[in-house]
Amino acid sequence: MTAARPQSAQLSADVGRSKSDRLLIILGDQLTTTAPTFDRIDKGRDIILMCEVEEEATHVASSKQRTVMFLSAMRHFALDLIKSGHRVRYIKLDDPHNTHSLASEAKRTAKQHNATSILLTYPGEHRVLATFEDLESDLEVEIFPDTHFLVQPEQFNEWADGRKSLVMEYFYREQRRALGVLMTKQGKPVSGAWNLDKENRQSFKRAPNPPEPYRPEPDDITREVMALVERRFPDAPGRLADFRWPVTRRQALHALRSFISDRLERFGAHQDAMWTEQPWLYHSHISPLINLKLLDPREVYAAAIEAYEERSLPLNSVEGFVRQIIGWREFIRGVYWHQGPEYADRNALDQHATLPDCYWTADTDMACMHHAITPVLDHGYSHHIQRLMVTGNFALIAGIHPRAISDWYLGMFVDAVDWVTLPNTLGMAMHADGGIVGTKPYAASGKYIKRMSNYCEHCRYDPEKRTGEDACPFNTFYWDFLIRNQHPFSKNQRMTMIMKNVERMTKSQQTEITHEGRKLRERLGIGGVEARS
């Protein structure tokens, strides 16, 4: 008896060398058949090209979890296309003829099939867009709008142009009105308030006991990809022992239903809270599924609103979640395309220090950093406050170069695509864009972490001290950061109250903190040129 042929072997099926006028290229974060490109192709004649290329896993240090997530989801999607009758040319990572470049594989496939044009949905990264625009000297490249998103770049530009600052809250309100989401018949927000964030900042008073999230076991295809990634990228960061992300449309819908039924009710109040050994809590964990387009944002926010109406869920939970989908997510993408490729080089606070090793290992005696980074290594995930107020905040106040931490976020998280990670990190976490995304830096001392978690109970550092051997490094760096940036922050009205505390310090107190900050960087292995002195 012969062994069963692996299902993924179908991906290597020969599509022949018959002439095809067009190639439809599907990128790893475009796993949907609702894109306009599918309306333009002849199912029996045109060829869909999908490529696993090394450049996409190595242009930043991509974690094993992230690489497996993308490749497994791509393979499952390609098999679904083949089953539905599409002609798919799928280039695997270990294909001996693979050139490991999107551009090269597109040209190679076009030549084999005498194709003269390429169809493509708008990519999620300036680098990839430039790659295909450069092909236009050899092939006709037609790039279609990404209708997965609720707002197109042109619409966002129309909203943004002429504004002194881009405030997400105002964008979000316009989205609510346009979509009719959580609005009364009179055109007012339900409950009378647009934003219920003040109700969503509670910490846990005791250990939480959230429902277990839906985490499917890897199937044969995913296990095959896991083994491939371990062989191909043995030194990549992260671990694969517990890879259990949804990678198919069916699994993605199951994950959405699981969140709506089990965790949305309690999501709001504790969405900013953190707790040791509890990476999942009441969060949705569906951002990678939306960003790979296994879920559509319309069905996501519609499911939340339906649950609110049918089950009378707390409005603060539903509004807070919906705001992330129709407000923040669309706003961040709009900023990315509005600001252009040069945005990635912004460094408004002139910070140049290097990323410490603990970001790659979680090996640190700072309990909050250890507990925020460990799930990134184990799952390619941490929730938004761990990202913003622990790992992001630390990079900001320690003086890390914004691109160093932006690239870390892009490579380490399973939901990472450049359009979302760059503005969130460089703009919001690092304030390196000069205030485009956030009107003030999200800098905080260890007292914030103590208030929102139990991390400090398990830490050798004292969150009440700002200098000394047992002082919380967040405190030392926080005050050092403010002292270092007195001039730029003196012009920021939202920083006035905070900066008055710096002004009250004596010169000797400021000097002591600056000296402690230098010693702390040295001890933590944060090298390179320090931030503005």
VOKE-124398 format. One record per atom (N, C-alpha, C): residue in one letter; x, y, z. Coordinates in steps of 0.1 Angstrom, whole numbers, plus 5000, padded with zeros to 4 digits. Atoms other than C-alpha are relative to their C-alpha. Example, Ala and Ser with C-alpha at 12.3 -4.5 7.8 and 13.67 -1.06 7.14 Angstrom:
A500949885000
A512349555078
A500950125000
S499149895000
S513749895071
S499250115008
end
This chain:
M500949885000
M500050005000
M500950125000
T499249885000
T501450344991
T499550105010
A500349894991
A501550635015
A499150104994
A500949905005
A498850895012
A500850124996
R499349885005
R499951194992
R499650125009
P500349884992
P500251505014
P499150094993
Q500949915006
Q497451745008
Q500750124993
S499349885005
S499952035003
S500849964987
A499350035012
A501551834974
A499250054988
Q500949945011
Q498551964953
Q500550144996
L499549875003
L500252304955
L501150004989
S498950015010
S503052174933
S499549954986
A500550055012
A500652054906
A500350104988
D499649935012
D501752164871
D498850074994
V501149935007
V499452434856
V500350014985
G499750005015
G501152374822
G500750134996
R499349885005
R502852634800
R499150074990
S500949945009
S499752734781
S500150155002
K500049855000
K499553104772
K498950055009
S501049934991
S497853324798
S500350154999
D499849855001
D497353694792
D500350065013
R499949934987
R497153774829
R500549915011
L499750064987
L498653684862
L499450085011
L500649944987
L496753754894
L501049975011
I499050024989
I499353794922
I499250025013
I500649984986
I498053734957
I501149995010
L499049994990
L500253844985
L499549935013
G500250084988
G500453675019
G498950065009
D501049944992
D498153935035
D498750044992
Q501249975008
Q495453925008
Q499249874997
L500650135002
L493753595014
L498550015000
T501449995002
T490253675002
T499750004985
T500450005014
T488353614970
T499050124997
T500949895002
T486253934975
T500750124993
A499349895006
A488954154960
A499650024985
P500549975014
P488054324927
P500849934989
T499250075010
T490854144909
T499449874996
F500650135004
F488853824910
F498850024990
D501049975010
D486153994889
D500650014986
R499349975012
R488754054862
R500649884993
I499350115006
I490153704856
I499149894995
D500650115006
D489153414835
D500449875009
K499750114991
K488953114860
K500849894993
G499450125007
G489952854834
G501350044993
R498849965008
R492653054816
R501150085007
D499049924993
D494353314838
D500649925012
I499250074990
I496853204864
I500150095013
I499849934987
I496953304901
I501449965005
L498650024995
L500553334914
L500150035015
M499749984986
M501353294951
M501449955003
C498650034998
C504953294963
C500450005015
E499449994987
E506753204995
E501550034997
V498749965003
V509953404991
V500850045013
E499249974988
E512853445016
E500150155003
E499849854997
E513053825012
E498950055009
E501149954992
E509653855029
E500149955015
A499850054986
A510853655060
A501350055006
T498749964995
T514253825062
T500350154999
H499749865001
H514054195053
H499950075013
V499849974986
V513354235090
V500149865007
A499850134993
A514053955116
A498649955003
S501350054998
S510753775112
S500049885009
S500150114990
S509753545141
S499549874993
K500550135006
K509053175135
K498550005001
Q501450004999
Q505453225147
Q499450084988
R500549925010
R504853505122
R500249934986
T499750075012
T506453315093
T499149884997
V500950115001
V504453005100
V498650044997
M501449955002
M501253205103
M499750044986
F500249955014
F501653365069
F500049884990
L499950105010
L502853055050
L498949895001
S501050104999
S500352815065
S498650064995
A501249945005
A497453055058
A500050014985
M499850005014
M498753105023
M499749874993
R500250135006
R498852735016
R498649955001
H501450044999
H495452665029
H499150084990
F500749925009
F494052955009
F500249954985
A499750055014
A495752834977
A499349874997
L500750135002
L494352484982
L498550024997
D501449975002
D490852634985
D499750054986
L500249945014
L491352824952
L500149894990
I499850115009
I492552504935
I498749925000
K501250084999
K489452314948
K498850074993
S501149925006
S487152594934
S500350024985
G499850005015
G488652554899
G501050104995
H499049905004
H491352824898
H501349934996
R498750055004
R494652764881
R501050085008
V499249944991
V497152834908
V501549954998
R498650045000
R500952844905
R500550055013
Y499649974986
Y502252824940
Y501549965001
I498550024999
I506052864946
I500349995015
K499750024986
K507052704979
K501450055003
L498749954995
L509952825000
L501149914996
D498950095003
D511952514993
D500049954986
D500050035014
D511252504956
D501550034995
P498649985004
P514752454940
P500250114990
H499949895010
H513952714913
H499650135005
N500549884994
N512652974937
N501150105001
T499049894999
T514553304933
T499950085013
H500349944987
H513153424966
H499950154999
S500349865002
S512153764952
S498650014993
L501349995006
L508553864945
L500150054985
A499849945014
A509654064914
A500549894991
S499450105009
S511753784900
S499149884997
E501050115003
E509053514905
E498950054991
A501049945009
A506553744888
A500449994986
K499550005014
K508753784858
K500249864995
R499750135004
R509753424857
R498749934996
T501250065003
T506153304858
T499350064987
A500649945011
A504953564833
A500749964987
K499250055012
K507753454808
K499549864997
Q500450145003
Q506753084812
Q498749994993
H501450015005
H503153164803
H499750114990
N500149905009
N503753444779
N499050115004
A501049904995
A501653674801
A500650144998
T499549865002
T501854044794
T499550105010
S500449914990
S500054184823
S499849935014
I500150044986
I499854154861
I498850075007
L501049944992
L496854214883
L500449995015
L499550004986
L497454304919
L499150095009
T500749914991
T495554434949
T501050095007
Y499149914993
Y497154734966
Y500749945012
P499350064989
P499854604989
P499950085013
G500149934987
G500154685026
G501450065004
E498749954997
E503754815023
E500650084989
H499349915011
H505555095004
H501049924993
R498950085007
R508454854997
R499449914990
V500550105009
V506254594981
V499350074988
L500649925011
L504254854961
L501150054990
A498949965009
A507554994947
A500649894992
T499550125007
T508654644938
T499249974987
F500950035011
F505654594915
F499950124990
E500049885009
E505654954901
E501349994992
D498850015008
D509254884890
D499949904989
L500250105011
L507954594869
L499450054988
E500849945011
E506054824847
E500850024987
S499249995013
S508954854823
S500049874992
D500050135006
D508654484816
D498649954997
L501450055001
L504954414821
L499050115003
E501149914996
E501654594823
E499649965014
V500450034986
V500854614860
V498850095004
E501249934996
E497354704871
E499749975014
I500150014985
I496954774908
I498650055004
F501449974997
F493354764922
F499950045015
P500249964986
P492054924954
P499849885009
D500350114990
D491954714985
D498750035007
T501349974996
T488254704991
T499749935014
H500250064987
H488754505023
H499950115010
F500149894990
F489254835041
F498850094997
L501249925001
L486455075048
L500250134994
V499749875005
V488255385037
V501249994991
Q498950005009
Q490455425007
Q501050115002
P499149894998
P493655635008
P499650134995
E500449885006
E492155894986
E499050075009
Q501049954991
Q489255935010
Q500650055012
F499349954988
F491555965040
F500750134997
N499349885003
N493656225022
N499150124999
E501049895001
E490556425015
E499650055014
W500349964986
W489756415052
W501150075007
A498949954992
A493256485064
A500650134994
D499449885005
D494356755040
D499450135005
G500449874995
G494257105055
G499850005015
R500150014985
R494056975091
R501350035007
K498749974992
K496657105116
K500549875006
S499650134994
S496656765133
S499049904997
L500950115003
L495156425126
L499649935013
V500550064987
V493056335156
V499049894997
M500850125003
M491655985155
M498650015004
E501449994995
E488656075176
E499150064990
Y500849945010
Y487356305149
Y499749914988
F500250095011
F487956055122
F499049895004
Y500950114996
Y486155785142
Y498650055001
R501449955000
R483056005147
R499450014986
E500550005014
E482856055110
E499749864995
Q500250145004
Q483155685105
Q498649955006
R501250044993
R480355625130
R498850054992
R501149945008
R478055865111
R499949944987
A500150055014
A478955735077
A499449864999
L500450154999
L478355365087
L498749985007
G501250014992
G475455435110
G500249905011
V499750104990
V477155235137
V499850065014
L500349964986
L475855265173
L499550155000
M500649865002
M473855575162
M498549995002
T501550004999
T470255675171
T499450054987
K500749965013
K467655755144
K500250154999
Q499849855000
Q468356125153
Q501450044996
G498749975004
G471956095142
G501050035012
K499249984988
K473356095178
K500649875004
P499450124996
P475755845193
P499149935011
V500750074990
V473955575214
V500650035013
S499649964986
S474155675251
S500450155001
G499649865000
G475056035241
G501450024999
A498649985000
A478755975242
A500749934989
W499350075011
W481055895213
W501049905005
N498850074995
N483855745234
N499849975015
L500250054986
L483455535266
L501349955006
D498750054996
D487255495272
D500250015015
K499849974985
K486955635308
K499549885008
E500550124993
E485055315317
E500949884998
N499350115005
N487655095301
N501550005005
R498650004995
R490755145323
R500149945014
Q499950074987
Q490154915352
Q501149895001
S499050104998
S492854695366
S499349885007
F500550114992
F492254345381
F500450015014
K499750004985
K491954335419
K500549865005
R499650134997
R492553965419
R500349924987
A499650085012
A493753695395
A498749984991
P501250035008
P491253685365
P499949864995
N500250145004
N489753365352
N499350014986
P500749985013
P488953445315
P499849864993
P500250125008
P487453175292
P501249974991
E498950045009
E490052985271
E499650044986
P500249965014
P490353135236
P500049884991
Y500050105011
Y489752925205
Y501449994994
R498650025006
R493252785195
R500149874994
P500050135006
P493052505170
P501449934999
E498850085001
E495552225168
E500550014986
P499450005013
P497952245138
P499649884992
D500350115008
D496852025109
D501349964993
D498850055007
D499251835085
D500750114993
I499449895007
I499852145064
I500850095009
T499349914991
T500652365093
T501349945006
R498950074994
R502952105108
R501249994990
E499050005011
E504752075074
E500750134999
V499449865000
V505252455074
V500950025012
M499249984988
M506552445110
M501349934998
A498750075002
A509152185101
A500950074990
L499349935011
L510152385070
L500650125006
V499549884994
V510552705090
V501149975010
E498950044990
E512652535117
E501349964992
R498850035008
R514952395090
R500650124993
R499549895008
R515152705069
R500550125008
F499649894992
F515352965096
F500249965015
P499750064986
P516852785127
P500350115010
D499649894991
D518153115141
D499050115001
A501049904999
A514953315137
A499550015014
P500549994986
P513553455169
P498749935002
G501350064997
G510653305187
G500049855001
R500150154998
R509452945194
R498749954994
L501150065007
L507052715177
L499349895008
A500550114992
A506252465205
A498550015002
D501449984998
D502852625209
D499350084989
F500649935011
F501752745175
F498649944999
R501450055001
R497952725175
R499150124995
W500849905006
W496653015154
W499149954989
P500950045011
P493652985131
P500750054987
V499349975013
V494952975095
V499049984988
T501050025010
T491752915075
T498850095002
R501249924999
R488553105068
R499149945010
R500950064991
R486552855087
R500450025014
Q499449984987
Q488852875117
Q499950145005
A500149854996
A488853255116
A498650035004
L501449984995
L485053255118
L499749945013
H500150064987
H485153025147
H500650085011
A499349914990
A487653255165
A499150125002
L500849884998
L485353555159
L498849965008
R501150044992
R482353365172
R500349985015
S499550034986
S484353255203
S500250135008
F499849874993
F485353615211
F498650065003
I501249934998
I481853755206
I499149935011
S500950074991
S480153485227
S500649995014
D499450034987
D482753435255
D500750125007
R499149904994
R484853745260
R499650154997
L500449875003
L483354055244
L499450075012
E500749944989
E481154115274
E500950075010
R499149954990
R484154175297
R501250064994
F498849955007
F486554305271
F500350155004
G499849864998
G485954675277
G500750045013
A499649954987
A486454735314
A501549975003
H498650044996
H489754545316
H500949994987
Q499250015012
Q491154595281
Q501450055002
D498749954998
D494154785295
D500749935011
A499450064988
A494854555324
A501049894995
M499050105002
M497754305326
M500149915012
W499850094989
W498453995347
W501049894996
T499050115003
T501253745350
T499449874995
E500450135006
E500953425330
E498650004994
Q501349995006
Q497753555314
Q500250084987
P499849925012
P498553655278
P498850034993
W501249995009
W495053615264
W498950095006
L501049924993
L492653765290
L498750014992
Y501349995007
Y489453905274
Y500150074986
H499749955013
H491054025241
H499549914989
S500650085011
S489853915207
S500949914993
H499050085007
H493053775192
H499749984986
I500450025014
I491553825158
I500750104990
S499449915008
S493754105145
S500849934989
P499350065011
P496053865125
P499049954989
L500950055010
L492953715109
L499450114992
I500549885008
I491654055098
I501150054991
N498949955008
N495054165086
N500449914989
L499750095011
L495553855065
L498749994991
K501249995007
K491953915053
K499249875000
L500950114998
L490553585065
L498750045006
L501349944995
L487953805082
L499950144994
D500349875005
D486354115068
D499650095012
P500449914988
P486054415092
P498650035001
R501449975000
R482454465082
R499349895008
E500750114993
E481454115095
E500450005015
V499550004986
V483554175126
V499250105008
Y500749914991
Y481954495138
Y498549975000
A501550045001
A478454375126
A499749895011
A500250114990
A478854065149
A500050065014
A499949944987
A479754285178
A498750085003
I501249924998
I476754515173
I498849915001
E501150094999
E474354225168
E500049945014
A499950054986
A475554075201
A499550105010
Y500449894991
Y475054415218
Y498550015000
E501549995001
E471454435205
E499249885005
E500850124996
E470454075211
E500249965015
R499650044986
R472254025245
R500150115010
S499849884991
S472354375259
S501450005006
L498650004995
L476154355262
L500350145005
P499649874995
P477854645281
P500550094988
L499649915012
L478154945256
L501450035001
N498549974999
N481655025269
N500849904993
S499250115007
S482854685257
S499850004985
V500350015014
V481154695224
V500550124993
E499549875006
E481955065216
E501649995000
G498550004999
G485655015227
G500549904989
F499650095010
F485954715204
F499750054986
V500349955013
V484154865174
V500950124996
R499149885003
R486355185177
R501349954995
Q498850055005
Q489354965172
Q499949964985
I500250065014
I487854815140
I499850114990
I500449905010
I486255115123
I500750135001
G499349874997
G488255395139
G501549984999
W498550004999
W491855315149
W500649934989
R499450085011
R492555045123
R500050084987
E500149935012
E491355255094
E500850135001
F499349884998
F492955575108
F501549974998
I498650035001
I496355415111
I500449974986
R499750025015
R496255285075
R500050124992
G500049875007
G495255625063
G501250085003
V498849934997
V498155785081
V501249944992
Y498950075007
Y500555525066
Y500150054985
W499949975014
W499655605030
W500050154998
H500049865001
H499055975036
H501450065002
Q498749954997
Q502556025050
Q501149964990
G499150045010
G504355835023
G501249925005
P498950084996
P507555625023
P501050075010
E499149924992
E509555905040
E499649995015
Y500450004986
Y507555855072
Y500849905008
A499250114993
A509655545081
A501350065005
D498749944996
D512755775085
D499850115011
R500249894990
R511156015110
R500749965014
N499350024987
N513056055143
N499950145007
A500249864995
A511556375158
A500750035013
L499349984987
L513156315193
L501549974999
D498650025002
D516556235178
D500549895009
Q499650114992
Q516855895195
Q500849904992
H499150095008
H519655655185
H500549885007
A499450124993
A520255385211
A499549874994
T500350135005
T520155025202
T499049925009
L501050084993
L517554765212
L500849905008
P499350104991
P518654555242
P499649864997
D500250145003
D518954175239
D498749945006
C501250064994
C515954115262
C498850004991
Y501250005010
Y513554205233
Y500049874992
W499950125008
W514853885216
W499949875009
T499950114991
T515053665247
T499050005012
A500849984988
A512753795275
A500849985012
D499150034989
D515753735297
D500450145007
T499849884993
T515554035321
T499449995014
D500650004986
D514954105358
D498950105002
M501149915000
M512354365349
M498849914998
A501150105001
A509154155356
A499050044988
C500949965010
C506954365333
C500549974986
M499550035013
M509254335304
M500149854997
H499950155002
H509753965309
H498649954996
H501450055002
H505953905310
H499450064988
A500549945013
A505254135280
A500749944988
I499350055011
I507953985258
I499949854998
T500150145000
T507553615267
T498949954990
P501050055009
P504153575249
P500350044985
V499549975014
V505753745218
V500849894995
L499150115004
L508353475217
L499249874998
D500750135000
D505853195224
D498850004990
H501250005008
H502853315204
H500050104989
G500049895009
G503853615183
G498950105003
Y501249914995
Y501353815204
Y500350065014
S500249944987
S500954055232
S498950104998
H501149925003
H497954275238
H500550154999
H499649865005
H497854655229
H500750085012
I499449924989
I498754785264
I501449955003
Q498650064999
Q501754545267
Q500950064989
R499249955011
R502854675233
R500350155002
L499949864999
L502255045240
L500750055013
M499549944987
M502955095277
M501149925007
V498950074994
V505554825284
V501150004990
T498950015009
T507754735254
T500250124992
G499949875007
G506955055235
G500450115009
N499649894990
N507155285265
N501549995004
F498650024996
F510455125275
F501050054989
A499149965012
A511955185240
A500050154999
L500149855000
L510655545241
L500950075010
I499349924990
I512055655274
I501549965002
A498650044999
A515255455271
A500850064988
G499349935011
G516155645239
G500349914988
I499750095011
I515955355214
I499650074987
H500349955013
H516055445177
H498649954996
P501450045004
P512455445164
P499949894990
R500050115010
R513255225134
R500449865006
A499650124994
A514954965156
A498849935006
I501250074994
I511754905176
I498949984990
S501050035010
S509454945146
S500349874993
D499750135007
D511254665128
D499849885009
W500350114991
W511054455159
W498549965000
Y501550025000
Y507254495160
Y499649944987
L500450055013
L507054425123
L500449854998
G499550145002
G509054105125
G499549905010
M500350094989
M507853965158
M498549965002
F501450024997
F504053985158
F499249934988
V500750075011
V501653755138
V499150094992
D501049915006
D499354045130
D500850124993
A499249895004
A502254265117
A500050014985
V499849955013
V502054435083
V500450145001
D499449874998
D503954755077
D499050115002
W501049894999
W500854975073
W499550015014
V500649994986
V499754895108
V501150015010
T498949994990
T503054845127
T500750135000
L499249885000
L504855155115
L499450125006
P500649894993
P502455425125
P499749985014
N500250034986
N501555245157
N501250015008
T498750004993
T505155215167
T500750134999
L499249875002
L507055505152
L499250125004
G500849894997
G504055735156
G499550005014
M500650004987
M502155635187
M500949975011
A499250054989
A504655445208
A501350095002
M498749935000
M507855645199
M499950154998
H500249865002
H506355985191
H501150064991
A498949965009
A508955995163
A499550084988
D500649935012
D506556155138
D499750145004
G500249874996
G506456475158
G498650045004
G501349974995
G502856435169
G498949984990
I501050035010
I500956315138
I499049905005
V500950104995
V499456005154
V499650035014
G500349974986
G499656105191
G500450155003
T499749864997
T499456465203
T501050025011
K499049994990
K501756385232
K500749865001
P499450134999
P504256105239
P499349915011
Y500650094990
Y502855795257
Y501249955009
A499050034991
A505655805282
A499449985014
A500650024987
A504955665317
A501149945009
S499150064991
S506855565348
S499549875004
G500450134995
G506655235367
G498750005007
K501349994993
K503655365386
K498849964991
Y501150045009
Y501455315356
Y499949854999
I499950145001
I502554955353
I499549945013
K500550054987
K501954895390
K498550015001
R501449974999
R498455045387
R499249904991
M500850075010
M497454835357
M500449854999
S499650145001
S499054495365
S500449955014
N499450064988
N500454265392
N501549984998
Y498650035003
Y503954265376
Y500950055011
C499149944990
C505554485403
C500149915012
E500050094988
E504654225430
E501149894998
H499050115003
H507053985413
H501350054995
C498849945006
C509854225405
C501050055011
R499049964990
R513054305424
R500150155001
Y499849865000
Y512754675415
Y498850075007
D501049934992
D510754935436
D499450114991
P500749905009
P508155125415
P499950145006
E500149864994
E508355415440
E501350074999
K498749945000
K512055485435
K500450044986
R499649965013
R513555675406
R501549994998
T498650025001
T517255635414
T500549905010
G499450104991
G519455375430
G499949864994
E499850145005
E520255005425
E498649934999
D501350075000
D516654895433
D498950094994
A501149915007
A514855185415
A499549934988
C500650055012
C512455085388
C500750064988
P499449945012
P514255135354
P499050094993
F500949925007
F511055275340
F499950145007
N500049874993
N511155555367
N501350084996
T498749935003
T514855635360
T499950054986
F500049965014
F514355635322
F498950114998
Y501149915002
Y511055825325
Y500550155002
W499649864996
W512556125343
W501250044991
D498949975009
D515756105322
D499550044986
F500649975012
F513556115291
F499550145000
L500649874999
L511756425302
L501150115001
I498949904999
I514956605312
I500750024987
R499349995013
R516556515279
R499250084989
N500849945011
N513656655259
N499250125005
Q500649884994
Q512856975279
Q499650104989
H500249895010
H513157195248
H498849964991
P501150035009
P510857005224
P498649995007
F501350014993
F508256935251
F499550135005
S500449874995
S508157295262
S499050074991
K500949955009
K506157365231
K498749924999
N501250085001
N503557095237
N499150035012
Q500949964989
Q500557215257
Q499649885008
R500450124993
R499656865267
R501049955010
M498950044991
M503056825284
M500350115011
T499749884991
T502857155304
T500149955014
M500150044986
M501857005337
M501249905004
I498950104997
I504356715335
I501450075000
M498749935001
M507256945325
M500250105012
K499949914988
K506557175355
K500749925011
N499350094990
N507756875377
N501550004997
V498550005003
V511056875358
V500650135004
E499549874997
E511457245362
E500250025015
R499949984985
R510957215400
R501349935005
M498850084996
M514056975401
M501250105001
T498749924999
T517357125412
T500949954989
K499050045010
K520257105388
K500749875004
S499450124995
S521856845410
S499149884999
Q500950115002
Q518756625409
Q499949964986
Q500050035014
Q518556645372
Q501349934995
T498750065003
T522256565369
T500149855005
E500050134994
E521856265392
E499249904991
I500950085008
I518956125371
I500749974986
T499350025013
T520956175338
T501149905002
H498950104997
H523955995354
H499549865002
E500650144997
E521755705366
E499549944987
G500550055013
G520155685331
G501149944992
R498950055007
R523555645315
R500549875005
K499550134994
K524655375340
K499049894997
L501050105002
L521355195335
L500149954985
R499950055014
R521755185297
R501249914999
E498850095000
E525255045302
E499749875005
R500250134994
R524054775325
R499049914992
L501050085008
L521154675303
L500449974986
G499450035013
G523354655272
G499350084989
I500649925010
I521654945254
I501150094995
G498849935006
G524455065231
G499650114990
G500249915010
G524855315204
G500050145005
V500049864996
V524555695204
V498750035008
E501249974992
E522155815231
E499250114994
A500949895005
A519256045225
A500650145004
R499649864998
R519456425227
R500550025014
S499549974987
S521556535256
S499950145004
end
